[in-house]
């Protein structure tokens, strides 16, 4: 079943309501590696209930629509689809507990051609159910590797944010532990590729991989650490391309470039032990 551009673009998603509490906030922060240095008091507000703050990238998991690409009406070969890009705008700090309401919308489909796949762009805005105020906007790109050349209308593909060729201005190494994916999946992403060796092998991985959104959170941690002194209000936006998986237990090195453009930094992340770029073309916008 090939992609039907008009039908897929009109696809209606259910409204998601996601209640969370302080325990969920703590679990997410631990899942992306906060608290790795017990003597760094700047990390403690994210991992202790006594002074709790929500780490900004937690918004990426709230009111998530689930594995919608696997539903028959999409026409997608979902088993060969990848999460290829992730972006966020942070509009308002999240409360330490509450309920977020959001509805996902498909906003574009780019056909890269036969054998080259298609890109499906989605967005959702998270609204605080208690106040009615928008807290964040999430953009997500799915790379449907086997669905290119469907022969219908196509939107333009988005270009990557450039990464400078010079040496980075900041380098932040953050560790992961062998059980990192098992810990992160407690925040609501039970993808079998991240836990079960047989499922990982079926997708061509030698062992379970770390969730892409966990790696995204680790990069957000690196930027907040290097550029914002762990201020939870320091980030205004965070966009990146997912280039390759991280294996739990590897060190994620994030290279950061400051620019002449006001409050914008470029970044990319690599798995140190394999010297493989895992996130690329990153763009972070800082609050002044």
FENLIN-V950699 format. One record per pair of residues at least 12 apart in sequence whose C-alpha atoms are under 8 Angstrom apart, sorted by sequence separation. I is the first residue (numbers start at 1). J is the second residue. D is the distance in Angstrom with one decimal. If there is no record, write none. Layout:
i->I j->J d->D
i->I j->J d->D
//
This chain:
i->34 j->46 d->7.2
i->35 j->47 d->6.4
i->108 j->120 d->6.1
i->109 j->121 d->6.2
i->125 j->137 d->4.3
i->126 j->138 d->8.0
i->182 j->194 d->7.3
i->196 j->208 d->6.2
i->255 j->267 d->5.4
i->256 j->268 d->6.9
i->268 j->280 d->4.6
i->34 j->47 d->6.9
i->107 j->120 d->8.0
i->108 j->121 d->5.1
i->124 j->137 d->5.8
i->125 j->138 d->6.3
i->181 j->194 d->5.9
i->182 j->195 d->6.3
i->195 j->208 d->5.5
i->254 j->267 d->6.7
i->255 j->268 d->5.5
i->267 j->280 d->7.1
i->268 j->281 d->6.1
i->106 j->120 d->7.2
i->107 j->121 d->5.7
i->108 j->122 d->7.2
i->123 j->137 d->7.1
i->124 j->138 d->5.4
i->181 j->195 d->6.8
i->194 j->208 d->4.7
i->195 j->209 d->7.7
i->254 j->268 d->5.6
i->255 j->269 d->6.2
i->267 j->281 d->6.6
i->268 j->282 d->5.5
i->106 j->121 d->5.8
i->107 j->122 d->5.5
i->123 j->138 d->5.5
i->124 j->139 d->6.8
i->193 j->208 d->5.5
i->194 j->209 d->4.9
i->254 j->269 d->4.1
i->266 j->281 d->7.1
i->267 j->282 d->4.7
i->106 j->122 d->4.3
i->107 j->123 d->6.9
i->123 j->139 d->4.5
i->193 j->209 d->6.4
i->194 j->210 d->5.8
i->253 j->269 d->5.4
i->254 j->270 d->6.5
i->266 j->282 d->5.4
i->267 j->283 d->6.3
i->29 j->46 d->6.2
i->30 j->47 d->6.7
i->105 j->122 d->5.5
i->106 j->123 d->6.6
i->122 j->139 d->5.8
i->123 j->140 d->6.3
i->194 j->211 d->6.4
i->252 j->269 d->6.4
i->253 j->270 d->5.3
i->266 j->283 d->4.7
i->267 j->284 d->7.7
i->29 j->47 d->6.3
i->104 j->122 d->6.6
i->105 j->123 d->5.5
i->121 j->139 d->7.2
i->122 j->140 d->5.3
i->220 j->238 d->7.3
i->252 j->270 d->5.7
i->253 j->271 d->6.4
i->265 j->283 d->5.9
i->266 j->284 d->6.3
i->104 j->123 d->5.6
i->105 j->124 d->6.3
i->121 j->140 d->5.9
i->122 j->141 d->6.4
i->252 j->271 d->4.9
i->253 j->272 d->6.2
i->264 j->283 d->7.0
i->265 j->284 d->5.3
i->26 j->46 d->6.5
i->27 j->47 d->7.9
i->104 j->124 d->4.5
i->121 j->141 d->4.7
i->251 j->271 d->5.8
i->252 j->272 d->6.2
i->264 j->284 d->5.8
i->265 j->285 d->6.5
i->25 j->46 d->7.7
i->26 j->47 d->5.2
i->103 j->124 d->5.6
i->104 j->125 d->7.7
i->120 j->141 d->5.6
i->121 j->142 d->6.6
i->250 j->271 d->6.2
i->251 j->272 d->5.5
i->264 j->285 d->4.6
i->265 j->286 d->7.9
i->26 j->48 d->7.0
i->102 j->124 d->6.1
i->103 j->125 d->7.0
i->119 j->141 d->6.5
i->120 j->142 d->5.1
i->250 j->272 d->7.0
i->251 j->273 d->6.9
i->263 j->285 d->5.7
i->264 j->286 d->6.2
i->26 j->49 d->7.5
i->102 j->125 d->5.6
i->103 j->126 d->8.0
i->119 j->142 d->5.7
i->120 j->143 d->6.6
i->250 j->273 d->6.4
i->263 j->286 d->5.0
i->102 j->126 d->4.8
i->119 j->143 d->4.8
i->120 j->144 d->7.4
i->216 j->240 d->7.8
i->263 j->287 d->6.8
i->101 j->126 d->5.6
i->102 j->127 d->6.3
i->118 j->143 d->5.9
i->119 j->144 d->6.1
i->246 j->271 d->6.5
i->263 j->288 d->6.5
i->29 j->55 d->6.5
i->100 j->126 d->5.8
i->101 j->127 d->5.2
i->117 j->143 d->6.8
i->118 j->144 d->5.1
i->22 j->49 d->7.1
i->100 j->127 d->5.4
i->101 j->128 d->6.5
i->117 j->144 d->5.4
i->118 j->145 d->6.4
i->184 j->211 d->7.8
i->60 j->88 d->7.4
i->100 j->128 d->4.9
i->101 j->129 d->6.1
i->117 j->145 d->4.1
i->118 j->146 d->7.6
i->181 j->209 d->7.2
i->25 j->54 d->6.0
i->29 j->58 d->7.8
i->99 j->128 d->6.1
i->100 j->129 d->5.6
i->116 j->145 d->6.5
i->117 j->146 d->5.2
i->118 j->147 d->5.6
i->181 j->210 d->5.1
i->22 j->52 d->7.7
i->25 j->55 d->7.7
i->28 j->58 d->6.7
i->98 j->128 d->7.4
i->99 j->129 d->5.5
i->115 j->145 d->7.7
i->116 j->146 d->7.3
i->117 j->147 d->5.0
i->118 j->148 d->4.7
i->180 j->210 d->7.2
i->181 j->211 d->6.6
i->184 j->214 d->6.9
i->212 j->242 d->7.0
i->98 j->129 d->7.6
i->99 j->130 d->7.3
i->115 j->146 d->6.6
i->116 j->147 d->8.0
i->117 j->148 d->3.7
i->118 j->149 d->7.8
i->215 j->246 d->7.3
i->98 j->130 d->7.5
i->115 j->147 d->7.9
i->116 j->148 d->5.7
i->117 j->149 d->7.3
i->222 j->254 d->6.4
i->244 j->276 d->7.6
i->246 j->278 d->6.7
i->25 j->58 d->7.6
i->114 j->147 d->7.7
i->115 j->148 d->6.1
i->116 j->149 d->7.8
i->212 j->245 d->6.9
i->223 j->256 d->7.5
i->244 j->277 d->6.6
i->245 j->278 d->5.9
i->56 j->90 d->7.3
i->114 j->148 d->4.9
i->115 j->149 d->7.3
i->211 j->245 d->7.8
i->218 j->252 d->7.7
i->243 j->277 d->6.5
i->244 j->278 d->4.3
i->59 j->94 d->7.9
i->113 j->148 d->4.8
i->114 j->149 d->4.1
i->210 j->245 d->6.5
i->211 j->246 d->8.0
i->219 j->254 d->6.4
i->243 j->278 d->4.7
i->244 j->279 d->6.9
i->112 j->148 d->5.7
i->113 j->149 d->4.2
i->114 j->150 d->7.6
i->209 j->245 d->6.2
i->210 j->246 d->5.4
i->242 j->278 d->6.2
i->243 j->279 d->5.1
i->56 j->93 d->7.4
i->63 j->100 d->6.5
i->111 j->148 d->5.4
i->112 j->149 d->7.0
i->113 j->150 d->7.7
i->209 j->246 d->5.9
i->210 j->247 d->5.6
i->242 j->279 d->4.7
i->243 j->280 d->6.2
i->56 j->94 d->7.6
i->62 j->100 d->6.8
i->63 j->101 d->6.3
i->65 j->103 d->7.9
i->111 j->149 d->6.3
i->119 j->157 d->7.4
i->209 j->247 d->4.8
i->210 j->248 d->5.7
i->241 j->279 d->5.6
i->242 j->280 d->6.5
i->54 j->93 d->7.8
i->63 j->102 d->5.8
i->65 j->104 d->6.8
i->111 j->150 d->7.3
i->208 j->247 d->6.9
i->209 j->248 d->6.4
i->240 j->279 d->6.6
i->241 j->280 d->5.2
i->54 j->94 d->6.3
i->63 j->103 d->7.8
i->207 j->247 d->7.6
i->208 j->248 d->7.8
i->240 j->280 d->6.2
i->241 j->281 d->6.0
i->54 j->95 d->7.1
i->94 j->135 d->6.6
i->240 j->281 d->5.7
i->241 j->282 d->6.7
i->53 j->95 d->7.9
i->54 j->96 d->6.0
i->92 j->134 d->7.1
i->93 j->135 d->6.5
i->240 j->282 d->4.2
i->53 j->96 d->6.3
i->91 j->134 d->6.7
i->92 j->135 d->4.5
i->111 j->154 d->5.5
i->239 j->282 d->5.6
i->240 j->283 d->6.3
i->18 j->62 d->6.1
i->52 j->96 d->6.9
i->91 j->135 d->4.9
i->92 j->136 d->6.7
i->110 j->154 d->4.9
i->111 j->155 d->7.4
i->174 j->218 d->7.4
i->238 j->282 d->7.4
i->239 j->283 d->5.2
i->18 j->63 d->5.1
i->90 j->135 d->6.5
i->91 j->136 d->4.9
i->109 j->154 d->5.9
i->110 j->155 d->4.7
i->238 j->283 d->5.9
i->239 j->284 d->6.4
i->17 j->63 d->5.8
i->90 j->136 d->4.7
i->91 j->137 d->7.5
i->109 j->155 d->5.5
i->110 j->156 d->5.7
i->237 j->283 d->7.9
i->238 j->284 d->4.5
i->16 j->63 d->5.1
i->89 j->136 d->5.5
i->90 j->137 d->6.8
i->108 j->155 d->6.0
i->109 j->156 d->8.0
i->110 j->157 d->5.5
i->237 j->284 d->5.5
i->238 j->285 d->6.5
i->16 j->64 d->7.3
i->88 j->136 d->7.0
i->89 j->137 d->5.1
i->174 j->222 d->7.4
i->236 j->284 d->7.5
i->237 j->285 d->4.9
i->16 j->65 d->7.0
i->88 j->137 d->5.6
i->89 j->138 d->6.6
i->173 j->222 d->7.7
i->235 j->284 d->7.3
i->236 j->285 d->5.3
i->237 j->286 d->7.1
i->88 j->138 d->4.6
i->172 j->222 d->5.8
i->219 j->269 d->6.9
i->235 j->285 d->6.2
i->236 j->286 d->5.3
i->87 j->138 d->5.8
i->88 j->139 d->6.1
i->235 j->286 d->4.7
i->236 j->287 d->5.6
i->13 j->65 d->7.8
i->86 j->138 d->7.6
i->87 j->139 d->4.9
i->234 j->286 d->5.7
i->235 j->287 d->5.8
i->86 j->139 d->5.9
i->87 j->140 d->6.4
i->234 j->287 d->5.2
i->86 j->140 d->4.8
i->172 j->226 d->7.2
i->233 j->287 d->7.2
i->234 j->288 d->7.8
i->85 j->140 d->5.8
i->86 j->141 d->6.5
i->84 j->140 d->7.9
i->85 j->141 d->4.8
i->170 j->226 d->6.9
i->83 j->140 d->7.6
i->84 j->141 d->5.6
i->85 j->142 d->7.2
i->83 j->141 d->6.2
i->84 j->142 d->5.6
i->228 j->286 d->8.0
i->83 j->142 d->4.7
i->84 j->143 d->5.7
i->82 j->142 d->5.7
i->83 j->143 d->6.2
i->81 j->142 d->6.6
i->82 j->143 d->5.0
i->223 j->284 d->7.8
i->81 j->143 d->5.5
i->82 j->144 d->6.5
i->63 j->126 d->7.3
i->81 j->144 d->4.3
i->82 j->145 d->7.4
i->216 j->279 d->7.9
i->62 j->126 d->7.6
i->80 j->144 d->6.6
i->81 j->145 d->5.6
i->215 j->279 d->8.0
i->80 j->145 d->5.9
i->81 j->146 d->7.6
i->8 j->74 d->6.2
i->78 j->144 d->7.1
i->80 j->146 d->6.7
i->59 j->126 d->7.9
i->77 j->144 d->7.0
i->181 j->248 d->6.4
i->76 j->144 d->7.0
i->180 j->248 d->5.6
i->77 j->146 d->6.4
i->179 j->248 d->6.5
i->180 j->249 d->7.3
i->77 j->147 d->6.8
i->178 j->248 d->4.6
i->179 j->249 d->7.5
i->3 j->74 d->7.0
i->4 j->75 d->7.3
i->25 j->96 d->6.9
i->76 j->147 d->6.5
i->177 j->248 d->5.7
i->178 j->249 d->4.2
i->3 j->75 d->5.1
i->25 j->97 d->7.8
i->176 j->248 d->5.9
i->177 j->249 d->4.1
i->178 j->250 d->8.0
i->2 j->75 d->5.4
i->3 j->76 d->6.5
i->176 j->249 d->4.8
i->177 j->250 d->7.2
i->1 j->75 d->5.1
i->2 j->76 d->7.0
i->22 j->96 d->5.7
i->175 j->249 d->7.1
i->176 j->250 d->5.6
i->1 j->76 d->7.3
i->21 j->96 d->6.6
i->22 j->97 d->5.7
i->175 j->250 d->6.4
i->176 j->251 d->5.9
i->21 j->97 d->4.2
i->175 j->251 d->4.4
i->176 j->252 d->7.4
i->20 j->97 d->5.6
i->21 j->98 d->6.4
i->59 j->136 d->6.9
i->174 j->251 d->5.7
i->175 j->252 d->6.2
i->19 j->97 d->7.7
i->20 j->98 d->5.7
i->60 j->138 d->6.6
i->173 j->251 d->6.5
i->174 j->252 d->5.3
i->19 j->98 d->5.7
i->20 j->99 d->6.2
i->173 j->252 d->5.7
i->174 j->253 d->6.3
i->19 j->99 d->4.1
i->173 j->253 d->4.3
i->18 j->99 d->5.4
i->19 j->100 d->6.4
i->160 j->241 d->7.8
i->172 j->253 d->5.6
i->173 j->254 d->6.4
i->17 j->99 d->6.7
i->18 j->100 d->5.1
i->171 j->253 d->6.8
i->172 j->254 d->5.2
i->17 j->100 d->5.8
i->18 j->101 d->6.4
i->171 j->254 d->5.7
i->172 j->255 d->6.6
i->17 j->101 d->4.6
i->171 j->255 d->4.6
i->16 j->101 d->5.7
i->17 j->102 d->6.7
i->170 j->255 d->6.0
i->171 j->256 d->6.2
i->15 j->101 d->7.0
i->16 j->102 d->5.4
i->169 j->255 d->7.6
i->170 j->256 d->5.0
i->15 j->102 d->5.8
i->16 j->103 d->6.1
i->168 j->255 d->5.7
i->169 j->256 d->5.9
i->170 j->257 d->6.8
i->15 j->103 d->4.6
i->168 j->256 d->5.4
i->169 j->257 d->5.1
i->14 j->103 d->6.3
i->15 j->104 d->7.7
i->168 j->257 d->5.1
i->169 j->258 d->6.5
i->13 j->103 d->6.4
i->14 j->104 d->7.7
i->13 j->104 d->5.9
i->13 j->105 d->6.9
i->12 j->105 d->7.2
i->164 j->257 d->7.2
i->11 j->105 d->7.7
i->163 j->257 d->7.8
i->11 j->106 d->7.3
i->10 j->106 d->7.5
i->9 j->106 d->5.5
i->8 j->106 d->7.6
i->9 j->107 d->6.8
i->9 j->108 d->6.9
i->9 j->109 d->7.6
i->164 j->266 d->7.8
i->163 j->266 d->6.0
i->5 j->109 d->7.2
i->162 j->266 d->7.5
i->163 j->267 d->6.8
i->161 j->266 d->7.8
i->163 j->268 d->7.6
i->163 j->280 d->7.9
i->163 j->281 d->5.7
i->162 j->281 d->5.7
i->163 j->282 d->7.5
i->161 j->281 d->4.9
i->160 j->281 d->5.8
i->161 j->282 d->6.5
i->161 j->283 d->6.5
i->61 j->187 d->7.8
i->61 j->188 d->7.7
i->83 j->212 d->7.4
i->86 j->216 d->7.8
i->36 j->175 d->7.6
i->93 j->232 d->7.7
i->93 j->233 d->6.9
i->33 j->174 d->7.8
i->33 j->175 d->7.3
i->33 j->176 d->6.5
i->3 j->147 d->6.9
i->2 j->147 d->6.8
i->90 j->235 d->6.9
i->91 j->236 d->7.1
i->4 j->150 d->7.7
i->90 j->236 d->5.1
i->3 j->150 d->5.9
i->5 j->152 d->6.2
i->33 j->180 d->7.9
i->89 j->236 d->5.8
i->90 j->237 d->5.9
i->2 j->150 d->6.0
i->4 j->152 d->7.2
i->5 j->153 d->6.3
i->32 j->180 d->7.7
i->89 j->237 d->4.3
i->5 j->154 d->7.6
i->31 j->180 d->6.5
i->88 j->237 d->5.4
i->89 j->238 d->6.8
i->31 j->181 d->7.7
i->87 j->237 d->7.4
i->88 j->238 d->5.3
i->87 j->238 d->5.6
i->88 j->239 d->6.3
i->31 j->183 d->5.4
i->32 j->184 d->6.8
i->87 j->239 d->4.0
i->30 j->183 d->7.8
i->31 j->184 d->4.2
i->60 j->213 d->7.5
i->86 j->239 d->5.7
i->87 j->240 d->6.3
i->30 j->184 d->7.8
i->31 j->185 d->7.9
i->85 j->239 d->7.6
i->86 j->240 d->5.6
i->85 j->240 d->5.8
i->86 j->241 d->6.5
i->27 j->183 d->8.0
i->28 j->184 d->6.7
i->31 j->187 d->7.7
i->85 j->241 d->4.4
i->86 j->242 d->7.6
i->27 j->184 d->7.8
i->84 j->241 d->5.8
i->85 j->242 d->5.6
i->84 j->242 d->5.0
i->27 j->186 d->7.5
i->28 j->187 d->5.9
i->57 j->216 d->8.0
i->58 j->217 d->7.7
i->83 j->242 d->7.2
i->84 j->243 d->7.2
i->27 j->187 d->6.8
i->57 j->217 d->5.7
i->24 j->187 d->7.0
i->57 j->220 d->6.8
i->56 j->232 d->6.2
i->55 j->232 d->6.3
i->56 j->233 d->7.9
i->54 j->232 d->7.3
i->53 j->232 d->7.4
i->56 j->235 d->7.6
i->32 j->214 d->5.6
i->31 j->214 d->7.3
i->32 j->215 d->7.4
i->32 j->217 d->5.9
i->33 j->218 d->7.0
i->32 j->218 d->5.6
i->34 j->221 d->7.8
i->42 j->229 d->7.6
i->43 j->230 d->7.1
i->42 j->230 d->6.2
//
